[in-house]
Amino acid sequence: MEVVTDKLIISYAGTGDFQALELVTGDFTHFDLSRYFQKWNGQLTKGGEKVYQPIGLRSVYWHFFKKDIQDGVHSATKDAIATLELFEIYKIRKTKNMDFPYMRDKDDEFNEIVTKK
């Protein structure tokens, strides 16, 4: 699809969306925010390191903005806006050199995120 060729696409766990649209991820640059907002899943590796997992868009958005983006009917537009607002959070934290390569800190701030259903 020419509209995305040579473009930067920012998504939040968008791999399934790209597959549904039959987009080939090699045709564009993909930045997936779900890789950066993660929390400890309670398990440790054999080496004793914590294992982290992505947190859903709705839950991460609630954590930062205290707004529910999925009240009522699901909206792809609301998800897209929320993703870009979270990208701003990502950029601020990156600028301050916080929590890289992932958006988790030594105190596991995101473990406090309650999963929104």
Secondary structure as GFF3:
##gff-version 3
##sequence-region A 1 117
A	DSSP	three_ten_helix	2	4	.	.	.	ID=ss1
A	DSSP	beta_strand	8	11	.	.	.	ID=ss2
A	DSSP	alpha_helix	15	20	.	.	.	ID=ss3
A	DSSP	three_ten_helix	25	27	.	.	.	ID=ss4
A	DSSP	beta_strand	29	32	.	.	.	ID=ss5
A	DSSP	three_ten_helix	33	35	.	.	.	ID=ss6
A	DSSP	beta_strand	38	44	.	.	.	ID=ss7
A	DSSP	beta_strand	50	54	.	.	.	ID=ss8
A	DSSP	alpha_helix	57	65	.	.	.	ID=ss9
A	DSSP	alpha_helix	76	95	.	.	.	ID=ss10
A	DSSP	three_ten_helix	109	112	.	.	.	ID=ss11
###
